[in-house]
Amino acid sequence: MKNLIEFKEVAKDYQIGEVQIKALDGVDFSISEGEFVVILGASGAGKSTILNILGGMDTPTSGQVFVDGQEITKFNEKKLTEYRGEKVGFVFQFYNLIPNLNALENVEFATEVCKNHLDAKDILDKVGLTNRIQNFPSQLSGGEQQRVAIARAVAKNPLLLLCDEPTGALDYVTGKSVLKLLQDLNKETKKCVVLVTHNSAIAPMADKVIKVKSGKIESITINADKQSVEGIEW
Ligand SMILES: Nc1ncnc2c1ncn2[C@@H]1O[C@H](COP(=O)(O)OP(=O)(O)OP(=O)(O)O)[C@@H](O)[C@H]1O
């Protein structure tokens, strides 16, 4: 299958006073169209830095990143803003919904600027929130808020769905149902999902597992027989 994403020798350094932190150090990997990828590693390994660079929210110190044939590391601010707006859907640990907009308005607000967006109501149906679209975030459970956040990301009809610890604030059962939703959406829409986590137990649900350690790639594994989330226990 065609490569959708390529990281080539990507490095990210932070200078804090006298100390240089190598958040990423020569990171190479590729991701194919439609893949469900889990980026796994301990706290501080560099997972979020990879995701932020891939999402155009951060830029590397050196190296190249290609997405869909374009070198995003050559993009200026304007092109990066377009890229973030049109091509990338984000799902974060703490949902980041707008408190004074209801579920439907949260999704519509995000899709307003996207040319190829999908119908907000249809997507909220798909994530199981048909009867909750008028609710404000404070009137929704954590799991429901994360479903709204996923709907908001998916409704943009992006090229990639990037998820940073999407179940980090949820209990086991709710977290599992959110992972199942992401797995189902990946299967149905064939959109590439990249999910960052420290939970190695969920690795079997991925097509590809990229392990990160101290800013370097420790291993890249292809799961020949990936599993449905329902069949995984942790
Ligand atoms: N803005 C920053 N300034 C200085 N150091 C940073 C900055 N952002 C990240 N780092 C450092 O870079 C390294 C990688 O951080 P990163 O957030 O990517 O790790 P992570 O694997 O996502 O960790 P976690 O699971 O705890 O979120 C860490 O040592 C972190 O302290």
The ligand as an ORCA input file, in Angstrom:
! r2SCAN-3c Opt
* xyz 0 1
  N       8.379     22.639     25.180
  C       9.307     21.844     25.718
  N      10.404     22.356     26.300
  C      11.374     21.568     26.822
  N      11.319     20.217     26.818
  C      10.254     19.641     26.260
  C       9.183     20.414     25.689
  N       8.258     19.556     25.198
  C       8.705     18.319     25.467
  N       9.910     18.368     26.103
  C      10.718     17.203     26.543
  O      10.849     16.323     25.435
  C      10.769     14.969     25.854
  C       9.665     14.268     25.105
  O       8.406     14.797     25.488
  P       7.011     14.234     24.962
  O       5.933     15.119     25.531
  O       7.028     14.086     23.492
  O       6.937     12.790     25.636
  P       5.745     11.766     25.741
  O       6.274     10.445     25.346
  O       4.567     12.266     24.963
  O       5.416     11.785     27.285
  P       4.009     11.722     28.078
  O       3.476     10.328     27.867
  O       4.394     11.976     29.505
  O       3.112     12.787     27.508
  C      10.575     15.016     27.363
  O      11.846     14.846     27.972
  C      10.035     16.405     27.616
  O      10.372     16.845     28.898
*
